[in-house]
Amino acid sequence: MTSTEVDRAVELARRATGAGPEVPATAVAVDRLDHDGGYLLVRLGRDGEAGWVAAVDVAVPDVMSWAANPSGEPTIPPSSAPGDRYVWAPSGSAGSPLYPLLESTGPEGTRYRDLSGPVADPRRPRRG
């Protein structure tokens, strides 16, 4: 994502949530697994302080979803390797675009993780 796209996503997230320009913002790119493209996950607020999180598709442009983040905690698992990426597809493993998965590929294959630990491949159908 370009800096212009990040700036636009932050602007759209601020507008949707009502957050002012003084509120710090960070953004991470999230790739969609269910079709081409992706979105930016925008976090508004300081670490450990109440704020907001928004999933913004800058191509449309559209705020797909947003929510208050009263704890100020991250909604993404920490990345530790250069090849890691954040991904999302509507599934039982990743129900909300506000909580994307971390995809890591290594000698054991591709693994997915959310905030609580390993999860199943979000592209694999689940039995209900």
Salt bridges, closest charged atoms under 4 A:
GLU11 OE2 - ARG8 NH1 2.93
GLU11 OE2 - ARG15 NH2 2.42
ASP31 OD2 - ARG85 NH1 3.02
ASP34 OD2 - ARG32 NH2 2.61
ASP47 OD1 - ARG43 NH1 2.90
GLU103 OE1 - ARG85 NE 2.47
ASP121 OD1 - ARG123 NE 3.37
